[in-house]
Amino acid sequence: MRVTPTRTDEREKPVTSEPSGRERDGATEAFVAHRNLLFTVAYEMLGSAADAEDVLQETWLRWAGVDLAEVRDRRAYLVRITTRQALNRLRTLGRRKESYVGSWLPEPLLTTPDVAEDVELADSVSMAMMLVLETLTPTERAVFVLREVFDLGYDEIAEAVEKSPAAVRQIAHRARAHVVARRPRGVVSAAESRQALEAFRRAVETGDLQGLLDILSPDVVLLGDGGGVKQAVLRPVTGRDKVARLVLGGLLKHAASLSLGPAQVNGYPALVVHLDGALDTVVAVRLDEGRITGLYAVRNPEKLSHMRRETALRR
């Protein structure tokens, strides 16, 4: 996003409508320094990179009008603005999802290598965790992300979500219990993910039904997101046999023009599917005890734009 300084608040400089060069530079410097952090906050709250970018633009417009002399902690102030804008956007996004065609999946990100090195950050933005966060209310999601991922204090979070610190503590406890009950049972290493995906890829490329059954959990769930633009399963498909036969049947129809390759998506290994050389699908997985319990296939072209360049995430 191009950062273009705009007018500051008139209360800051009552004599002139333009901020000083030092003030413009200070606002821009602080925003750029924390941009990746702010994007990560917005993305974890929204599950949409496009909406997160819009939130950052809105954050900049508000930040450019702040009297920096009154700001004690610029990072905390920027996170507060971003959180409030993301909460507003999250409620709008919720209404859009109600009319979405088929399953709605988070927008996959081609992440930089250092994201995988931060195990807690990678876990928090994994497809599996992002789908768990989708089950929280907007305020619960904001509180959980700010507390569990970014380790903000309850007082800071209270200012961001406009609740009392006591209320935030209760919300955090409720959200944490909700997430723990639904998240994968343990943190999965990148090596385990690569091994499972390699077994999945070999089985698909060779048409090995038994090999595919071996890597899938008996209660595996397949979710597809075509957004009404690309063909995808409209409802979750559950069960090892159904999922295996559907995957093999669907991919083998295009065997001559299809290729599967590895990618680092949302901090974890994933597969990207190309048809006739063009990016067609991103396949992420959820693993439990060495087997695939969740397959997430994103085909909606509008959600694949952030697979063309690496995205840096920060805590």
C-alpha positions as CSV (number, residue, x, y, z in Angstrom):
1,M,0.0,0.0,0.0
2,R,1.4,3.5,-0.9
3,V,1.4,5.6,2.2
4,T,0.5,9.2,1.4
5,P,0.5,11.7,4.3
6,T,-2.7,13.7,4.6
7,R,-3.9,16.5,6.8
8,T,-3.4,16.3,10.5
9,D,-6.0,17.3,13.0
10,E,-6.6,21.1,13.1
11,R,-6.4,21.0,16.9
12,E,-2.7,20.2,16.5
13,K,-1.9,23.3,14.5
14,P,-4.6,25.9,14.8
15,V,-2.8,28.5,12.8
16,T,-2.2,26.5,9.7
17,S,-4.1,23.7,7.9
18,E,-0.9,21.9,7.0
19,P,1.3,19.7,9.4
20,S,4.9,20.5,9.6
21,G,7.4,18.4,7.7
22,R,8.6,16.8,11.0
23,E,5.1,15.8,12.0
24,R,4.4,14.3,8.5
25,D,7.7,12.4,8.7
26,G,7.0,11.2,12.2
27,A,3.5,9.8,11.4
28,T,4.7,8.1,8.2
29,E,7.8,6.6,10.0
30,A,5.7,5.1,12.8
31,F,3.1,3.7,10.4
32,V,5.6,2.1,8.1
33,A,7.5,0.7,11.1
34,H,4.4,-1.1,12.3
35,R,2.7,-1.8,9.0
36,N,3.3,-5.5,9.0
37,L,2.1,-5.9,12.6
38,L,-1.0,-3.9,11.8
39,F,-1.7,-6.0,8.7
40,T,-1.3,-9.2,10.8
41,V,-3.8,-7.9,13.4
42,A,-6.3,-7.0,10.8
43,Y,-5.9,-10.3,8.8
44,E,-6.2,-12.5,11.9
45,M,-9.4,-10.7,12.8
46,L,-10.9,-10.8,9.3
47,G,-9.4,-13.8,7.5
48,S,-9.3,-11.6,4.3
49,A,-6.1,-10.0,3.1
50,A,-8.1,-7.6,0.8
51,D,-10.2,-6.4,3.7
52,A,-7.1,-6.1,5.9
53,E,-5.5,-3.8,3.3
54,D,-8.6,-1.7,3.3
55,V,-8.4,-1.5,7.1
56,L,-4.8,-0.4,6.9
57,Q,-5.8,2.4,4.6
58,E,-8.5,3.5,7.0
59,T,-6.0,3.3,9.9
60,W,-3.6,5.6,8.0
61,L,-6.2,8.2,7.3
62,R,-7.1,8.4,11.0
63,W,-3.5,8.2,12.2
64,A,-2.5,11.1,9.9
65,G,-4.9,13.3,11.8
66,V,-3.6,12.4,15.3
67,D,-1.7,14.9,17.4
68,L,1.5,12.9,17.9
69,A,2.5,15.0,20.9
70,E,-0.4,13.5,22.8
71,V,0.5,9.9,21.9
72,R,2.6,8.0,24.6
73,D,2.9,4.7,22.8
74,R,2.6,4.9,19.0
75,R,2.5,1.1,18.5
76,A,-0.4,0.7,20.9
77,Y,-2.3,3.6,19.5
78,L,-2.0,2.3,15.9
79,V,-3.1,-1.2,17.1
80,R,-6.1,0.4,18.7
81,I,-7.1,2.2,15.6
82,T,-6.6,-0.9,13.5
83,T,-8.7,-3.1,15.9
84,R,-11.6,-0.7,15.9
85,Q,-11.6,-0.4,12.1
86,A,-11.3,-4.2,11.8
87,L,-14.2,-4.7,14.1
88,N,-16.3,-2.5,12.0
89,R,-15.3,-4.3,8.9
90,L,-15.8,-7.7,10.5
91,R,-19.4,-7.0,11.1
92,T,-19.9,-6.1,7.5
93,L,-17.9,-9.1,6.4
94,G,-20.3,-11.3,8.5
95,R,-23.2,-10.0,6.4
96,R,-21.4,-10.8,3.2
97,K,-20.7,-14.3,4.3
98,E,-24.4,-15.0,4.8
99,S,-24.9,-14.7,1.0
100,Y,-21.7,-16.4,0.0
101,V,-22.0,-19.3,-2.4
102,G,-20.7,-22.5,-0.7
103,S,-18.2,-22.6,2.1
104,W,-16.3,-19.5,3.0
105,L,-12.6,-20.1,3.7
106,P,-9.9,-17.6,4.7
107,E,-7.8,-15.9,2.0
108,P,-4.5,-17.9,1.8
109,L,-1.2,-16.0,2.0
110,L,2.1,-16.9,0.6
111,T,4.1,-16.1,3.7
112,T,7.8,-15.3,4.1
113,P,10.1,-18.0,5.6
114,D,10.4,-16.2,9.0
115,V,6.7,-16.7,9.7
116,A,7.2,-20.4,9.9
117,E,10.1,-19.8,12.3
118,D,7.8,-18.1,14.8
119,V,5.9,-21.2,15.8
120,E,3.2,-19.3,17.7
121,L,2.6,-16.8,14.9
122,A,2.4,-19.6,12.3
123,D,-0.1,-21.5,14.5
124,S,-2.2,-18.4,14.9
125,V,-2.5,-17.8,11.2
126,S,-2.8,-21.4,10.0
127,M,-5.9,-22.3,8.0
128,A,-7.0,-24.6,10.8
129,M,-6.8,-21.8,13.5
130,M,-8.3,-19.2,11.2
131,L,-11.3,-21.4,10.8
132,V,-11.6,-21.8,14.6
133,L,-11.5,-18.0,14.9
134,E,-14.4,-17.8,12.5
135,T,-16.6,-19.4,15.2
136,L,-16.0,-16.5,17.7
137,T,-18.1,-13.4,17.9
138,P,-16.3,-10.2,16.5
139,T,-15.4,-8.9,20.0
140,E,-14.3,-12.4,21.2
141,R,-12.1,-12.7,18.1
142,A,-10.5,-9.3,18.7
143,V,-9.9,-10.0,22.3
144,F,-8.4,-13.4,21.7
145,V,-6.1,-12.2,18.9
146,L,-4.8,-9.2,20.9
147,R,-4.3,-11.2,24.1
148,E,-3.2,-14.6,22.9
149,V,-1.2,-13.7,19.8
150,F,0.1,-10.2,20.5
151,D,0.2,-10.4,24.3
152,L,-1.5,-7.0,24.9
153,G,-2.5,-6.2,28.4
154,Y,-6.1,-6.2,29.4
155,D,-6.2,-2.4,29.8
156,E,-4.8,-1.9,26.3
157,I,-7.4,-4.3,24.8
158,A,-10.2,-2.7,26.8
159,E,-9.4,0.6,25.0
160,A,-9.3,-1.1,21.7
161,V,-12.6,-2.8,22.0
162,E,-14.3,-0.2,24.1
163,K,-15.0,-2.5,27.0
164,S,-14.0,-2.4,30.7
165,P,-10.9,-4.4,31.7
166,A,-13.0,-6.7,33.8
167,A,-15.3,-7.4,30.8
168,V,-12.3,-8.0,28.6
169,R,-10.9,-10.6,31.1
170,Q,-14.2,-12.5,31.0
171,I,-14.4,-12.3,27.2
172,A,-10.8,-13.5,27.0
173,H,-11.5,-16.5,29.3
174,R,-14.6,-17.4,27.3
175,A,-12.8,-17.1,23.9
176,R,-9.8,-19.1,25.1
177,A,-12.0,-22.0,26.3
178,H,-13.9,-21.9,23.0
179,V,-10.7,-22.1,20.9
180,V,-9.0,-24.8,23.0
181,A,-12.1,-27.0,22.5
182,R,-11.9,-26.7,18.7
183,R,-8.2,-26.2,17.8
184,P,-5.9,-29.0,16.7
185,R,-4.9,-31.1,19.7
186,G,-1.2,-30.1,19.4
187,V,1.1,-27.8,17.5
188,V,2.1,-29.6,14.2
189,S,5.7,-29.2,13.0
190,A,6.5,-28.1,9.5
191,A,8.3,-31.4,9.0
192,E,5.1,-33.4,9.9
193,S,3.0,-31.2,7.5
194,R,5.5,-31.6,4.7
195,Q,5.5,-35.4,5.2
196,A,1.7,-35.6,5.1
197,L,1.4,-33.4,2.1
198,E,4.0,-35.3,0.2
199,A,2.2,-38.6,0.9
200,F,-1.1,-36.8,-0.3
201,R,0.6,-35.5,-3.4
202,R,2.1,-38.9,-4.3
203,A,-1.2,-40.6,-3.9
204,V,-3.1,-38.1,-6.0
205,E,-0.5,-38.0,-8.8
206,T,-0.3,-41.8,-9.1
207,G,-4.1,-42.4,-8.5
208,D,-3.2,-44.5,-5.4
209,L,-6.5,-44.7,-3.6
210,Q,-5.1,-46.8,-0.7
211,G,-2.2,-44.5,-0.3
212,L,-4.7,-41.6,0.0
213,L,-6.9,-43.5,2.5
214,D,-3.8,-44.2,4.6
215,I,-3.0,-40.5,5.1
216,L,-6.6,-39.3,5.7
217,S,-8.3,-39.5,9.1
218,P,-11.5,-41.6,9.2
219,D,-13.5,-38.4,10.0
220,V,-11.6,-36.1,7.6
221,V,-13.6,-33.1,6.3
222,L,-13.1,-31.4,2.9
223,L,-14.1,-27.8,2.5
224,G,-14.0,-26.1,-0.9
225,D,-14.3,-22.4,-1.7
226,G,-15.1,-21.4,-5.3
227,G,-17.0,-18.3,-4.4
228,G,-19.6,-19.2,-7.0
229,V,-17.0,-18.5,-9.6
230,K,-15.1,-21.8,-9.8
231,Q,-16.6,-25.3,-9.2
232,A,-16.2,-26.5,-5.7
233,V,-18.1,-28.6,-3.2
234,L,-20.9,-26.4,-1.8
235,R,-21.1,-28.3,1.5
236,P,-18.5,-30.0,3.7
237,V,-17.7,-33.6,2.6
238,T,-17.0,-35.8,5.6
239,G,-15.5,-39.3,5.7
240,R,-12.2,-40.8,4.4
241,D,-13.8,-42.9,1.6
242,K,-16.0,-40.0,0.2
243,V,-13.2,-37.5,0.4
244,A,-10.6,-39.8,-1.2
245,R,-12.8,-40.7,-4.1
246,L,-13.9,-37.1,-4.7
247,V,-10.3,-35.8,-4.7
248,L,-9.0,-38.5,-7.0
249,G,-12.0,-38.2,-9.3
250,G,-11.8,-34.4,-9.5
251,L,-8.0,-34.1,-10.0
252,L,-7.5,-37.1,-12.3
253,K,-10.0,-35.6,-14.8
254,H,-7.4,-32.9,-15.4
255,A,-4.3,-35.1,-15.0
256,A,-2.8,-34.1,-18.3
257,S,-2.8,-30.4,-17.6
258,L,-2.5,-30.5,-13.8
259,S,0.6,-30.0,-11.6
260,L,0.9,-30.0,-7.8
261,G,3.7,-28.2,-6.0
262,P,4.7,-27.2,-2.5
263,A,4.3,-23.6,-1.0
264,Q,4.5,-21.9,2.3
265,V,0.9,-20.8,3.0
266,N,-0.1,-19.1,6.3
267,G,3.1,-20.2,7.9
268,Y,2.7,-23.9,7.1
269,P,3.5,-26.1,4.1
270,A,0.6,-26.4,1.6
271,L,0.1,-27.5,-2.0
272,V,-0.7,-25.3,-5.0
273,V,-2.5,-26.7,-8.0
274,H,-1.8,-25.3,-11.4
275,L,-4.0,-26.1,-14.4
276,D,-2.4,-25.4,-17.8
277,G,0.3,-23.4,-16.0
278,A,-2.1,-21.1,-14.2
279,L,-2.7,-21.0,-10.4
280,D,-6.0,-22.8,-9.8
281,T,-6.3,-24.0,-6.2
282,V,-4.5,-23.7,-2.9
283,V,-4.8,-26.8,-0.7
284,A,-4.1,-26.4,3.0
285,V,-4.5,-29.1,5.6
286,R,-5.2,-29.7,9.3
287,L,-3.3,-32.5,10.9
288,D,-4.0,-34.4,14.1
289,E,-1.8,-37.2,15.2
290,G,-0.1,-37.5,11.8
291,R,-3.2,-37.8,9.7
292,I,-5.1,-35.2,7.7
293,T,-8.3,-34.3,9.4
294,G,-9.1,-31.2,7.4
295,L,-8.6,-30.4,3.7
296,Y,-9.2,-26.8,2.7
297,A,-9.3,-26.1,-1.1
298,V,-9.5,-22.4,-2.1
299,R,-10.4,-21.9,-5.7
300,N,-12.1,-18.5,-5.7
301,P,-9.8,-16.4,-8.0
302,E,-10.5,-13.2,-5.9
303,K,-8.8,-15.0,-2.9
304,L,-5.6,-16.0,-4.7
305,S,-4.0,-12.7,-5.4
306,H,-1.8,-12.9,-2.3
307,M,-0.3,-16.1,-3.6
308,R,1.6,-14.2,-6.2
309,R,4.0,-12.5,-3.8
310,E,5.2,-13.2,-0.3
311,T,3.4,-11.5,2.6
312,A,5.4,-10.5,5.7
313,L,3.6,-11.0,9.0
314,R,4.7,-9.7,12.4
315,R,3.8,-9.9,16.1
